[in-house]
Amino acid sequence: EVLRSLVGSEMCIRDRLLAVMAIESSFHPYVQSQAGAQGLMQVMTDIHAQKYQKYGGKFAAFDPLTNMRVGAAVLQEYIKLKGGSIEQGLLFYLGGDNMLGETDYVAKVLAEQARLDQVAAGIQVSTQP
């Protein structure tokens, strides 16, 4: 229900956000990277502090719903910034233009999204990596 409020009825977008959360944080809402990325979507809180203002400030990064809202907005913004390219938007989400050569991340997110799409379609998938 939460994801539906963020993305509407588009399953591919919902599954993409779930895939990002799976890869970024393994669905742990209170995790913080050494680089300063926080929460489910591993949003760089200092960079996106303004986006957290309407939710009470930077400390809201560890609220799962707020982190999903901000992370989804950031990812959507980056995909748009990169001309609608999901792959380029994901790379930019990973670390800006410095990450242009990093393709493992995109492959992992898209593979996880494909698995989630299969599950949503009722197809049995392996739970082994």
C-alpha positions in Angstrom: 0.0 0.0 0.0 2.8 2.4 0.8 4.6 1.8 -2.5 1.3 2.1 -4.3 0.9 5.6 -2.8 4.4 6.5 -4.1 4.2 5.1 -7.6 0.5 4.5 -8.4 -0.4 1.2 -10.1 2.8 0.8 -12.2 4.2 -2.5 -11.0 7.5 -2.0 -12.9 8.3 1.1 -10.9 7.2 -0.5 -7.7 9.4 -3.5 -8.3 12.3 -1.2 -9.3 12.0 0.6 -6.0 11.9 -2.7 -4.1 14.9 -3.9 -6.1 16.9 -0.7 -5.1 16.0 -1.3 -1.5 17.1 -4.9 -1.7 20.4 -4.1 -3.2 21.1 -0.8 -1.3 20.1 -1.9 2.2 18.9 -5.5 2.2 15.7 -3.9 3.5 17.3 -2.7 6.8 15.8 0.7 7.5 18.4 1.8 9.9 21.6 1.1 8.0 24.1 3.8 7.2 27.0 3.5 4.7 30.5 4.9 5.3 29.7 7.5 2.6 26.7 8.7 4.6 23.8 7.1 2.7 21.0 6.2 5.1 17.9 4.1 5.3 16.1 1.7 3.0 16.9 3.5 -0.2 20.4 4.6 1.1 19.7 8.3 0.3 22.7 10.6 0.7 21.0 12.6 3.5 23.4 15.6 3.5 23.0 16.0 -0.3 19.2 15.8 -0.2 18.6 17.5 3.2 16.2 19.9 1.6 14.0 17.0 0.4 13.7 15.9 4.1 12.6 19.3 5.4 8.9 18.8 4.9 9.2 15.5 6.9 10.9 17.1 9.8 14.6 17.3 8.7 17.5 14.9 8.2 16.7 12.7 11.1 13.6 11.5 9.1 16.0 9.6 6.9 15.6 6.6 9.2 11.8 6.6 9.0 11.1 3.9 6.4 8.2 5.7 4.7 10.0 9.0 4.5 13.1 7.4 3.2 11.1 5.6 0.5 9.4 8.8 -0.5 12.6 10.8 -0.7 14.6 7.9 -2.4 11.8 7.4 -5.0 11.8 11.2 -5.7 15.6 11.3 -6.1 15.7 8.2 -8.3 12.8 9.6 -10.5 14.7 12.9 -10.7 17.9 11.2 -11.8 16.2 9.1 -14.4 14.6 12.3 -15.8 18.0 14.1 -15.6 19.6 11.2 -17.6 17.0 11.5 -20.5 14.7 8.8 -19.2 17.4 6.2 -19.1 16.7 3.8 -16.2 20.2 2.5 -16.4 21.9 5.9 -16.4 19.5 7.1 -13.6 20.5 4.1 -11.5 24.2 4.8 -12.0 23.7 8.4 -11.1 21.8 7.3 -8.0 24.7 5.1 -7.0 27.2 7.9 -7.0 26.7 10.6 -9.6 28.8 11.0 -12.7 31.8 9.3 -11.0 30.0 6.0 -11.4 29.6 5.9 -15.1 31.7 2.7 -15.5 30.1 0.8 -12.6 27.7 -1.6 -14.3 27.4 -4.4 -11.7 25.1 -2.2 -9.6 22.7 -1.7 -12.5 22.8 -5.3 -13.4 22.0 -6.3 -9.8 19.1 -3.9 -9.5 17.6 -4.9 -12.8 18.0 -8.7 -12.1 16.3 -8.2 -8.7 13.5 -6.2 -10.4 13.1 -9.1 -12.9 12.7 -11.6 -10.1 10.2 -9.4 -8.4 8.3 -9.0 -11.6 8.2 -12.8 -11.9 6.9 -13.2 -8.3 4.2 -10.6 -9.0 3.2 -12.6 -12.0 2.8 -15.7 -9.9 5.9 -17.4 -11.3 8.0 -19.4 -8.8 11.6 -18.2 -8.6 14.7 -19.5 -6.9 15.5 -17.9 -3.6 19.2 -18.8 -4.0 21.6 -16.1 -5.2 
